[in-house]
Amino acid sequence: MAEVDILVPTYRRPTALAVTLAGVAAQTFRDFRLVVSDQTEDHPAWERPEVATVLRILRAGGRPVEVHRNLPRRGMAQQRQFLLDRTRGRACLFLDDDVFIEPDLLERLRAVLLEERCGFVGSAPIGASYLSDVRPHEWQLEVWEGPVLPERVEPGTPAWRRHLLHNAANVAHVAERLGAAKERPIRYKVAWVGGCVLFDTDALRAAGGFSFWRELPPEGHVGEDVEAQRRVLATAGGCGILPSGAYHLEVATTLPERVVDAPLVFSGRAGGYGSDGRSGNAETGPDPPTTSSRPLSARVRRSARSRSRSGGQRGSNRRSDADRGEEGVGRWEDPISGSRCSEGYPVRDRHRSGRG
């Protein structure tokens, strides 16, 4: 049995899928199984020569490959749960069909997941056409200064604004500014990561996976990946890494109708999530996010020192962010100027690394 299952949902994107799978075929970590689920109504993507060729290359290299048709379409949440139900590996990489990953990315994600023993580790896709569009006002980076811990992140809270870091090519610019190195990846706090997320399979299932798909309309819902990560964050924690190593292909969205946003639907049921993934009755609101008042470069250096002193051990005695006693609760800091504000930075557009 392969250690990692790479799960790729797809719909009417054979050319983009072929590029995504080419990145998968080049991975340096080879103990994986590929599972593709296609919801295209007429001809599945693997009947196209560009996709079939990459699948043959994977199989010839000894990598197990499964392809499935998941019809009728019942929305992306059901599509992701369909893939999760077919997962056998200790970890599973949900990789969208419009994301290209560098050859060592799976190896790097796996290393961080094993070291942190958290619920997920993600690489935010870079929109390469935005590499000349530098947006320091969106560089809302909070570095983990110790082990990755569970935290509750709710829509409308300051922590929710962390997603701004994943706009356009921000993660590429921040990684360059900090001198982030692949051999020493920077772990940072996230609201969610789109397109390329490695989960601890047990942690994702314990948080309910995407079983909430039955509570969403089959058409017009989005944010199912955000909601699943939000639940895993609350129970097992998660992080993003710099440098990223994932790139968005910037093709047109296949979800033009976006009527229901899953995290906004379920966040109204505030509280922790049980083993079945359903929300309970909360007696208190979400834990406030914390931001250190130290300059960004100092926080990164302290994070490295903390990991060196801990010897890389990640114990089970996890504390909430509220117990960490950091200053600057509910406030944000510009990592370059050091200026702070309580309302977050203005958003010039809603582009998320070219994602629709």
MARVEX-874747 format. One record per residue (C-alpha): residue in three letters; x, y, z. Coordinates in nm, 4 decimals. Layout:
N
+---------+----------+----------+----------+
! residuo !     east !    north !       up !
+---------+----------+----------+----------+
!     ALA !        X !        Y !        Z !
...
+---------+----------+----------+----------+
This chain:
356
+---------+----------+----------+----------+
! residuo !     east !    north !       up !
+---------+----------+----------+----------+
!     MET !   0.0000 !   0.0000 !   0.0000 !
!     ALA !   0.1370 !   0.3403 !  -0.0987 !
!     GLU !   0.2076 !   0.5867 !   0.1812 !
!     VAL !   0.0433 !   0.8809 !   0.0027 !
!     ASP !  -0.2646 !   0.8952 !  -0.2172 !
!     ILE !  -0.2718 !   1.1840 !  -0.4648 !
!     LEU !  -0.6366 !   1.2721 !  -0.5233 !
!     VAL !  -0.7255 !   1.4760 !  -0.8319 !
!     PRO !  -1.0839 !   1.5865 !  -0.8981 !
!     THR !  -1.1421 !   1.6973 !  -1.2559 !
!     TYR !  -1.4142 !   1.8264 !  -1.4854 !
!     ARG !  -1.3804 !   1.9275 !  -1.8520 !
!     ARG !  -1.0113 !   2.0180 !  -1.8284 !
!     PRO !  -0.8142 !   1.7471 !  -2.0116 !
!     THR !  -0.5268 !   1.9722 !  -2.1181 !
!     ALA !  -0.4853 !   2.1320 !  -1.7760 !
!     LEU !  -0.5160 !   1.7880 !  -1.6162 !
!     ALA !  -0.2339 !   1.6586 !  -1.8372 !
!     VAL !  -0.0074 !   1.9408 !  -1.7163 !
!     THR !  -0.1013 !   1.8682 !  -1.3533 !
!     LEU !  -0.0317 !   1.4970 !  -1.3972 !
!     ALA !   0.3028 !   1.5711 !  -1.5627 !
!     GLY !   0.4040 !   1.7422 !  -1.2396 !
!     VAL !   0.2864 !   1.4387 !  -1.0442 !
!     ALA !   0.4875 !   1.2030 !  -1.2661 !
!     ALA !   0.8062 !   1.4009 !  -1.1960 !
!     GLN !   0.7839 !   1.3806 !  -0.8158 !
!     THR !   1.1013 !   1.2752 !  -0.6334 !
!     PHE !   0.8937 !   1.1041 !  -0.3628 !
!     ARG !   0.7630 !   0.7967 !  -0.5380 !
!     ASP !   0.5648 !   0.6023 !  -0.2775 !
!     PHE !   0.2280 !   0.7305 !  -0.3922 !
!     ARG !  -0.0873 !   0.6148 !  -0.5669 !
!     LEU !  -0.2764 !   0.8423 !  -0.8042 !
!     VAL !  -0.6563 !   0.8533 !  -0.7944 !
!     VAL !  -0.8415 !   1.0652 !  -1.0522 !
!     SER !  -1.2150 !   1.1273 !  -1.0376 !
!     ASP !  -1.3754 !   1.2770 !  -1.3489 !
!     GLN !  -1.7247 !   1.4272 !  -1.3542 !
!     THR !  -1.7247 !   1.5071 !  -1.7257 !
!     GLU !  -2.0561 !   1.3871 !  -1.8645 !
!     ASP !  -1.9510 !   1.2742 !  -2.2123 !
!     HIS !  -1.5930 !   1.1512 !  -2.2622 !
!     PRO !  -1.3631 !   1.1132 !  -1.9594 !
!     ALA !  -1.0331 !   1.2958 !  -1.9657 !
!     TRP !  -0.8230 !   0.9789 !  -1.9872 !
!     GLU !  -0.9565 !   0.9148 !  -2.3368 !
!     ARG !  -0.7627 !   1.2191 !  -2.4538 !
!     PRO !  -0.4085 !   1.1322 !  -2.5711 !
!     GLU !  -0.2313 !   1.3960 !  -2.3611 !
!     VAL !  -0.3830 !   1.2553 !  -2.0413 !
!     ALA !  -0.3564 !   0.8894 !  -2.1425 !
!     THR !   0.0141 !   0.9300 !  -2.2177 !
!     VAL !   0.0988 !   1.0672 !  -1.8732 !
!     LEU !  -0.1043 !   0.7923 !  -1.7062 !
!     ARG !   0.0901 !   0.5323 !  -1.9049 !
!     ILE !   0.4175 !   0.6922 !  -1.7947 !
!     LEU !   0.3092 !   0.6753 !  -1.4306 !
!     ARG !   0.2079 !   0.3110 !  -1.4577 !
!     ALA !   0.5275 !   0.2201 !  -1.6432 !
!     GLY !   0.7225 !   0.3763 !  -1.3561 !
!     GLY !   0.5522 !   0.1523 !  -1.1041 !
!     ARG !   0.3109 !   0.4098 !  -0.9621 !
!     PRO !  -0.0425 !   0.2709 !  -0.9108 !
!     VAL !  -0.3113 !   0.4644 !  -1.0937 !
!     GLU !  -0.6894 !   0.4540 !  -1.0482 !
!     VAL !  -0.9400 !   0.6448 !  -1.2599 !
!     HIS !  -1.3072 !   0.6809 !  -1.1735 !
!     ARG !  -1.6143 !   0.8434 !  -1.3190 !
!     ASN !  -1.8297 !   1.0075 !  -1.0537 !
!     LEU !  -2.1711 !   1.0776 !  -1.2027 !
!     PRO !  -2.4181 !   1.2345 !  -1.1761 !
!     ARG !  -2.2510 !   1.5521 !  -1.0574 !
!     ARG !  -2.3515 !   1.6425 !  -0.7040 !
!     GLY !  -2.1094 !   1.9256 !  -0.6356 !
!     MET !  -1.7442 !   1.9568 !  -0.5407 !
!     ALA !  -1.7953 !   1.8560 !  -0.1775 !
!     GLN !  -1.9366 !   1.5203 !  -0.2859 !
!     GLN !  -1.6589 !   1.4853 !  -0.5444 !
!     ARG !  -1.3933 !   1.5314 !  -0.2768 !
!     GLN !  -1.5678 !   1.2919 !  -0.0390 !
!     PHE !  -1.5833 !   1.0388 !  -0.3235 !
!     LEU !  -1.2050 !   1.0604 !  -0.3510 !
!     LEU !  -1.1524 !   1.0476 !   0.0255 !
!     ASP !  -1.3644 !   0.7304 !   0.0448 !
!     ARG !  -1.1151 !   0.5656 !  -0.1907 !
!     THR !  -0.8100 !   0.6707 !   0.0072 !
!     ARG !  -0.5926 !   0.4041 !   0.1698 !
!     GLY !  -0.2691 !   0.5927 !   0.2382 !
!     ARG !  -0.1595 !   0.7466 !   0.5665 !
!     ALA !  -0.1619 !   1.0835 !   0.3935 !
!     CYS !  -0.3596 !   1.2198 !   0.0999 !
!     LEU !  -0.2747 !   1.5103 !  -0.1264 !
!     PHE !  -0.5774 !   1.6899 !  -0.2664 !
!     LEU !  -0.4438 !   1.8406 !  -0.5874 !
!     ASP !  -0.6700 !   2.0435 !  -0.8140 !
!     ASP !  -0.6620 !   1.9770 !  -1.1878 !
!     ASP !  -0.5271 !   2.3261 !  -1.2608 !
!     VAL !  -0.2166 !   2.3204 !  -1.0397 !
!     PHE !   0.1396 !   2.2301 !  -1.1413 !
!     ILE !   0.3788 !   2.1218 !  -0.8644 !
!     GLU !   0.7579 !   2.1264 !  -0.8580 !
!     PRO !   0.9297 !   1.7842 !  -0.8528 !
!     ASP !   1.0249 !   1.7952 !  -0.4832 !
!     LEU !   0.7012 !   1.9408 !  -0.3470 !
!     LEU !   0.5347 !   1.6200 !  -0.2303 !
!     GLU !   0.8574 !   1.5231 !  -0.0533 !
!     ARG !   0.8721 !   1.8609 !   0.1217 !
!     LEU !   0.5048 !   1.8579 !   0.2232 !
!     ARG !   0.5395 !   1.5062 !   0.3619 !
!     ALA !   0.8476 !   1.6007 !   0.5653 !
!     VAL !   0.6672 !   1.8920 !   0.7324 !
!     LEU !   0.3535 !   1.6850 !   0.7973 !
!     LEU !   0.5612 !   1.4142 !   0.9676 !
!     GLU !   0.7581 !   1.6649 !   1.1732 !
!     GLU !   0.4614 !   1.8721 !   1.2848 !
!     ARG !   0.2170 !   1.5827 !   1.3318 !
!     CYS !  -0.0617 !   1.8226 !   1.2417 !
!     GLY !  -0.3738 !   1.7796 !   1.0323 !
!     PHE !  -0.2554 !   1.9282 !   0.7037 !
!     VAL !   0.0240 !   2.1142 !   0.5269 !
!     GLY !  -0.0458 !   2.3195 !   0.2156 !
!     SER !   0.1361 !   2.5004 !  -0.0632 !
!     ALA !  -0.0559 !   2.7991 !  -0.1940 !
!     PRO !  -0.0458 !   2.8077 !  -0.5761 !
!     ILE !   0.1343 !   3.1021 !  -0.7315 !
!     GLY !  -0.0214 !   3.2947 !  -1.0192 !
!     ALA !   0.2879 !   3.3270 !  -1.2392 !
!     SER !   0.1358 !   3.6050 !  -1.4500 !
!     TYR !   0.1379 !   3.8181 !  -1.1334 !
!     LEU !   0.5084 !   3.7865 !  -1.0565 !
!     SER !   0.5570 !   4.1520 !  -1.1492 !
!     ASP !   0.2559 !   4.2592 !  -0.9389 !
!     VAL !   0.4028 !   4.3179 !  -0.5911 !
!     ARG !   0.1402 !   4.3733 !  -0.3190 !
!     PRO !   0.3010 !   4.4355 !   0.0218 !
!     HIS !  -0.0360 !   4.5511 !   0.1591 !
!     GLU !  -0.1522 !   4.1874 !   0.1323 !
!     TRP !   0.1499 !   4.0272 !   0.3005 !
!     GLN !  -0.0358 !   3.9209 !   0.6134 !
!     LEU !   0.2058 !   3.6572 !   0.7362 !
!     GLU !   0.1912 !   3.4971 !   1.0819 !
!     VAL !   0.4777 !   3.2560 !   1.1351 !
!     TRP !   0.4397 !   2.9561 !   1.3632 !
!     GLU !   0.7000 !   3.0130 !   1.6363 !
!     GLY !   0.6867 !   2.6554 !   1.7629 !
!     PRO !   0.4802 !   2.3451 !   1.6888 !
!     VAL !   0.1721 !   2.3831 !   1.4723 !
!     LEU !  -0.1302 !   2.3833 !   1.7045 !
!     PRO !  -0.5060 !   2.3489 !   1.6599 !
!     GLU !  -0.6847 !   2.6807 !   1.6237 !
!     ARG !  -1.0334 !   2.7932 !   1.5367 !
!     VAL !  -1.0563 !   3.0246 !   1.2371 !
!     GLU !  -1.3974 !   3.1757 !   1.1686 !
!     PRO !  -1.5246 !   3.3917 !   0.8826 !
!     GLY !  -1.5284 !   3.7569 !   0.9750 !
!     THR !  -1.2427 !   3.7359 !   1.2248 !
!     PRO !  -0.8981 !   3.8911 !   1.1691 !
!     ALA !  -0.7528 !   3.5434 !   1.1174 !
!     TRP !  -0.9817 !   3.4983 !   0.8164 !
!     ARG !  -0.7881 !   3.7761 !   0.6400 !
!     ARG !  -0.4834 !   3.5514 !   0.6249 !
!     HIS !  -0.6124 !   3.4393 !   0.2848 !
!     LEU !  -0.4875 !   3.7678 !   0.1363 !
!     LEU !  -0.1359 !   3.6267 !   0.1436 !
!     HIS !  -0.2456 !   3.3710 !  -0.1162 !
!     ASN !  -0.3579 !   3.6288 !  -0.3709 !
!     ALA !  -0.1738 !   3.6581 !  -0.7033 !
!     ALA !   0.1986 !   3.5847 !  -0.6518 !
!     ASN !   0.2264 !   3.7066 !  -0.2919 !
!     VAL !   0.3754 !   3.3842 !  -0.1545 !
!     ALA !   0.6527 !   3.4004 !  -0.4133 !
!     HIS !   0.7350 !   3.7609 !  -0.3224 !
!     VAL !   0.7282 !   3.6979 !   0.0531 !
!     ALA !   0.9409 !   3.3828 !   0.0211 !
!     GLU !   1.1982 !   3.5788 !  -0.1794 !
!     ARG !   1.1943 !   3.8687 !   0.0666 !
!     LEU !   1.2526 !   3.6333 !   0.3622 !
!     GLY !   1.5072 !   3.4162 !   0.1848 !
!     ALA !   1.2937 !   3.1078 !   0.2481 !
!     ALA !   1.4813 !   2.7879 !   0.1614 !
!     LYS !   1.3351 !   2.4531 !   0.0606 !
!     GLU !   1.5539 !   2.2690 !   0.3112 !
!     ARG !   1.4233 !   2.4950 !   0.5928 !
!     PRO !   1.0627 !   2.5754 !   0.5021 !
!     ILE !   0.8843 !   2.8492 !   0.6924 !
!     ARG !   0.5596 !   2.7295 !   0.8514 !
!     TYR !   0.2902 !   2.9944 !   0.8695 !
!     LYS !  -0.0676 !   3.0218 !   0.9917 !
!     VAL !  -0.3484 !   2.9957 !   0.7385 !
!     ALA !  -0.7204 !   3.0440 !   0.7065 !
!     TRP !  -0.7111 !   2.7898 !   0.4262 !
!     VAL !  -0.4945 !   2.6810 !   0.1335 !
!     GLY !  -0.6433 !   2.6265 !  -0.2105 !
!     GLY !  -0.5511 !   2.3651 !  -0.4655 !
!     CYS !  -0.2610 !   2.1745 !  -0.3076 !
!     VAL !  -0.3026 !   2.0373 !   0.0455 !
!     LEU !  -0.1511 !   1.7258 !   0.2044 !
!     PHE !  -0.3724 !   1.5883 !   0.4819 !
!     ASP !  -0.3118 !   1.3358 !   0.7512 !
!     THR !  -0.5850 !   1.0987 !   0.6351 !
!     ASP !  -0.6987 !   1.0009 !   0.9842 !
!     ALA !  -0.7192 !   1.3660 !   1.0913 !
!     LEU !  -0.9293 !   1.4589 !   0.7888 !
!     ARG !  -1.1652 !   1.1687 !   0.8447 !
!     ALA !  -1.1895 !   1.2385 !   1.2186 !
!     ALA !  -1.3007 !   1.5940 !   1.1362 !
!     GLY !  -1.5732 !   1.4555 !   0.9094 !
!     GLY !  -1.3995 !   1.4935 !   0.5752 !
!     PHE !  -1.6438 !   1.6371 !   0.3237 !
!     SER !  -1.9439 !   1.4448 !   0.4577 !
!     PHE !  -2.1292 !   1.7743 !   0.4928 !
!     TRP !  -2.1894 !   1.7593 !   0.1150 !
!     ARG !  -2.5414 !   1.6322 !   0.1825 !
!     GLU !  -2.6238 !   1.9608 !   0.3547 !
!     LEU !  -2.5247 !   2.1697 !   0.0525 !
!     PRO !  -2.7106 !   2.2193 !  -0.2761 !
!     PRO !  -2.5602 !   1.9980 !  -0.5496 !
!     GLU !  -2.5024 !   2.2954 !  -0.7791 !
!     GLY !  -2.3644 !   2.6380 !  -0.7011 !
!     HIS !  -2.1743 !   2.5698 !  -0.3806 !
!     VAL !  -1.8098 !   2.6588 !  -0.3278 !
!     GLY !  -1.5694 !   2.6687 !  -0.0362 !
!     GLU !  -1.5988 !   2.2988 !   0.0454 !
!     ASP !  -1.2201 !   2.2713 !   0.0696 !
!     VAL !  -1.2150 !   2.5764 !   0.2971 !
!     GLU !  -1.4770 !   2.4249 !   0.5277 !
!     ALA !  -1.2973 !   2.0903 !   0.5544 !
!     GLN !  -0.9702 !   2.2656 !   0.6375 !
!     ARG !  -1.1463 !   2.4871 !   0.8909 !
!     ARG !  -1.2638 !   2.1766 !   1.0751 !
!     VAL !  -0.9220 !   2.0110 !   1.0629 !
!     LEU !  -0.7616 !   2.3336 !   1.1874 !
!     ALA !  -0.9877 !   2.3203 !   1.4935 !
!     THR !  -0.9039 !   1.9600 !   1.5798 !
!     ALA !  -0.5499 !   1.8933 !   1.4571 !
!     GLY !  -0.4029 !   2.2181 !   1.3252 !
!     GLY !  -0.2533 !   2.3006 !   0.9876 !
!     CYS !  -0.0063 !   2.5304 !   0.8163 !
!     GLY !   0.1236 !   2.6608 !   0.4873 !
!     ILE !   0.4873 !   2.6489 !   0.3819 !
!     LEU !   0.7280 !   2.8878 !   0.2132 !
!     PRO !   0.8615 !   2.8539 !  -0.0477 !
!     SER !   0.5502 !   2.7176 !  -0.2134 !
!     GLY !   0.6409 !   2.5145 !  -0.5230 !
!     ALA !   0.2845 !   2.5073 !  -0.6588 !
!     TYR !   0.1637 !   2.7108 !  -0.9566 !
!     HIS !  -0.1861 !   2.7865 !  -1.0738 !
!     LEU !  -0.2441 !   2.7279 !  -1.4451 !
!     GLU !  -0.4820 !   3.0261 !  -1.4561 !
!     VAL !  -0.7399 !   2.8566 !  -1.6760 !
!     ALA !  -1.1061 !   2.9526 !  -1.6665 !
!     THR !  -1.3125 !   2.8300 !  -1.3745 !
!     THR !  -1.5487 !   2.5359 !  -1.4206 !
!     LEU !  -1.7695 !   2.6647 !  -1.1366 !
!     PRO !  -1.9278 !   2.9816 !  -1.2801 !
!     GLU !  -2.2283 !   2.9707 !  -1.0432 !
!     ARG !  -2.1226 !   3.0461 !  -0.6857 !
!     VAL !  -2.4376 !   3.0800 !  -0.4798 !
!     VAL !  -2.3549 !   2.9066 !  -0.1515 !
!     ASP !  -2.0233 !   2.9511 !   0.0317 !
!     ALA !  -1.9815 !   2.6478 !   0.2577 !
!     PRO !  -1.7838 !   2.8071 !   0.5444 !
!     LEU !  -2.0379 !   3.0881 !   0.5710 !
!     VAL !  -2.3159 !   2.8304 !   0.5945 !
!     PHE !  -2.1546 !   2.6203 !   0.8648 !
!     SER !  -1.9783 !   2.8911 !   1.0652 !
!     GLY !  -2.3166 !   2.9956 !   1.2013 !
!     ARG !  -2.3085 !   2.6738 !   1.4041 !
!     ALA !  -2.0027 !   2.7904 !   1.5978 !
!     GLY !  -1.8310 !   2.5417 !   1.8222 !
!     GLY !  -1.5915 !   2.2536 !   1.8071 !
!     TYR !  -1.6298 !   1.9617 !   1.5721 !
!     GLY !  -1.6743 !   1.6086 !   1.6930 !
!     SER !  -1.5475 !   1.2842 !   1.5455 !
!     ASP !  -1.8387 !   1.2841 !   1.3020 !
!     GLY !  -1.7401 !   1.6279 !   1.1756 !
!     ARG !  -2.0648 !   1.7917 !   1.2856 !
!     SER !  -2.0631 !   2.1141 !   1.4807 !
!     GLY !  -2.1703 !   2.1257 !   1.8421 !
!     ASN !  -2.3139 !   2.3994 !   2.0643 !
!     ALA !  -2.0464 !   2.6501 !   2.1551 !
!     GLU !  -2.0341 !   2.8159 !   2.4936 !
!     THR !  -1.7693 !   3.0586 !   2.3788 !
!     GLY !  -1.6789 !   3.2289 !   2.0550 !
!     PRO !  -1.3760 !   3.1522 !   1.8401 !
!     ASP !  -1.0321 !   3.1852 !   1.9912 !
!     PRO !  -0.8844 !   3.5205 !   1.8912 !
!     PRO !  -0.5943 !   3.5021 !   1.6486 !
!     THR !  -0.2629 !   3.6334 !   1.7673 !
!     THR !   0.0046 !   3.8292 !   1.5934 !
!     SER !   0.3445 !   3.8990 !   1.7394 !
!     SER !   0.4524 !   4.2617 !   1.7666 !
!     ARG !   0.8078 !   4.1770 !   1.6593 !
!     PRO !   0.9249 !   4.2507 !   1.3025 !
!     LEU !   0.8695 !   3.9691 !   1.0554 !
!     SER !   1.2385 !   3.8860 !   1.0134 !
!     ALA !   1.2793 !   3.8564 !   1.3912 !
!     ARG !   0.9799 !   3.6248 !   1.4130 !
!     VAL !   1.1250 !   3.3985 !   1.1463 !
!     ARG !   1.4597 !   3.3846 !   1.3289 !
!     ARG !   1.2895 !   3.3070 !   1.6581 !
!     SER !   1.0873 !   3.0313 !   1.4898 !
!     ALA !   1.4076 !   2.8688 !   1.3677 !
!     ARG !   1.5649 !   2.8911 !   1.7148 !
!     SER !   1.2543 !   2.7433 !   1.8778 !
!     ARG !   1.2611 !   2.4452 !   1.6432 !
!     SER !   1.6313 !   2.3950 !   1.7064 !
!     ARG !   1.5792 !   2.3887 !   2.0838 !
!     SER !   1.2834 !   2.1520 !   2.0554 !
!     GLY !   1.4894 !   1.9062 !   1.8513 !
!     GLY !   1.2039 !   1.8748 !   1.6051 !
!     GLN !   0.9841 !   1.6952 !   1.8604 !
!     ARG !   0.6141 !   1.7600 !   1.8352 !
!     GLY !   0.4479 !   1.6458 !   2.1548 !
!     SER !   0.0789 !   1.5752 !   2.2089 !
!     ASN !   0.0378 !   1.8434 !   2.4784 !
!     ARG !  -0.1055 !   2.1053 !   2.2459 !
!     ARG !  -0.2127 !   2.4467 !   2.3638 !
!     SER !  -0.4575 !   2.6823 !   2.2005 !
!     ASP !  -0.3331 !   3.0142 !   2.0632 !
!     ALA !  -0.5154 !   3.1870 !   2.3483 !
!     ASP !  -0.2824 !   3.0090 !   2.5935 !
!     ARG !   0.0331 !   3.1216 !   2.4155 !
!     GLY !   0.0159 !   3.4672 !   2.5706 !
!     GLU !   0.1332 !   3.6560 !   2.2624 !
!     GLU !   0.0695 !   4.0279 !   2.2272 !
!     GLY !  -0.1182 !   4.2070 !   1.9550 !
!     VAL !  -0.4382 !   3.9973 !   1.9633 !
!     GLY !  -0.6683 !   4.0802 !   1.6770 !
!     ARG !  -0.4229 !   4.3184 !   1.5112 !
!     TRP !  -0.2166 !   4.2982 !   1.1976 !
!     GLU !   0.1373 !   4.4060 !   1.1205 !
!     ASP !   0.2858 !   4.5110 !   0.7899 !
!     PRO !   0.5892 !   4.2805 !   0.7661 !
!     ILE !   0.7951 !   4.5463 !   0.5920 !
!     SER !   0.7046 !   4.8772 !   0.7570 !
!     GLY !   0.6058 !   4.7328 !   1.0951 !
!     SER !   0.2925 !   4.9520 !   1.1011 !
!     ARG !  -0.0172 !   4.7949 !   1.2530 !
!     CYS !  -0.3912 !   4.8275 !   1.2192 !
!     SER !  -0.6950 !   4.6531 !   1.3627 !
!     GLU !  -0.9117 !   4.6448 !   1.0533 !
!     GLY !  -0.6841 !   4.4719 !   0.8046 !
!     TYR !  -0.5648 !   4.6047 !   0.4707 !
!     PRO !  -0.7973 !   4.7009 !   0.1848 !
!     VAL !  -0.8493 !   4.4454 !  -0.0883 !
!     ARG !  -0.7922 !   4.5708 !  -0.4404 !
!     ASP !  -0.9382 !   4.2588 !  -0.6002 !
!     ARG !  -1.0568 !   3.9119 !  -0.5111 !
!     HIS !  -0.8069 !   3.7256 !  -0.7301 !
!     ARG !  -0.6672 !   3.4214 !  -0.5489 !
!     SER !  -0.3565 !   3.3085 !  -0.7346 !
!     GLY !  -0.5518 !   3.3009 !  -1.0582 !
!     ARG !  -0.8160 !   3.0714 !  -0.9075 !
!     GLY !  -1.1627 !   3.1360 !  -1.0430 !
+---------+----------+----------+----------+
